């Protein structure tokens, strides 16, 4: 499942929809607030967690805790 963010053109509500990968092109997306079908998909970043054994420098994120940036 993929998470997609949409914005309603009518009421400006921003909401998320979970769809199987690739189904977002043919899915009928309806705003949960005003029930309008006039929605636009927003650009969303992805979150990737990786593990590595190298030590981070004092001024950079180690990637292990998920709290720094």
C-alpha positions in Angstrom: 0.0 0.0 0.0 1.1 3.5 -0.8 0.2 6.7 1.0 -0.9 9.6 -1.2 -1.7 13.1 0.0 -4.5 15.1 -1.8 -5.9 18.6 -1.5 -9.5 19.4 -2.2 -10.0 22.2 -4.8 -13.3 23.2 -3.1 -12.7 23.4 0.6 -8.8 23.2 0.6 -8.8 20.2 3.0 -5.6 18.2 2.9 -6.1 14.5 3.4 -4.3 11.2 2.8 -5.4 8.1 1.0 -3.9 4.6 1.2 -4.0 2.8 -2.2 -2.3 -0.2 -3.7 0.8 0.9 -5.6 -0.2 2.2 -9.1 -3.9 2.4 -8.4 -3.8 6.2 -7.7 -4.2 7.0 -11.4 -7.5 5.2 -11.8 -8.9 5.7 -8.3 -11.9 8.0 -7.7 -10.7 10.3 -4.9 -13.4 12.1 -2.9 -12.7 14.7 -0.2 -13.7 13.3 3.2 -14.9 16.8 4.4 -17.0 18.2 1.6 -17.4 15.1 -0.7 -16.0 16.9 -3.8 -14.3 14.9 -6.5 -12.2 17.9 -7.5 -8.9 17.0 -5.8 -5.3 17.2 -6.7 -2.5 14.9 -5.5 0.2 16.6 -3.6 3.9 15.9 -3.8 5.0 13.8 -0.8 8.5 12.8 0.2 9.4 9.3 1.2 10.8 8.0 4.4 13.7 5.5 4.1 15.3 3.9 7.1 18.8 2.4 6.6 21.3 0.9 8.9 25.0 1.3 8.5 28.1 0.7 10.6 30.1 3.8 9.9 30.3 6.5 12.6 28.7 9.8 12.0 30.7 13.0 12.4 29.7 15.2 15.3 27.8 17.6 13.0 25.7 15.1 11.1 22.9 12.7 11.7 23.7 9.1 12.5 20.4 7.8 11.0 19.7 5.4 13.8 17.5 7.3 16.1 15.1 9.0 13.7 15.1 12.2 15.7 17.8 14.3 14.0 17.9 15.6 10.6 
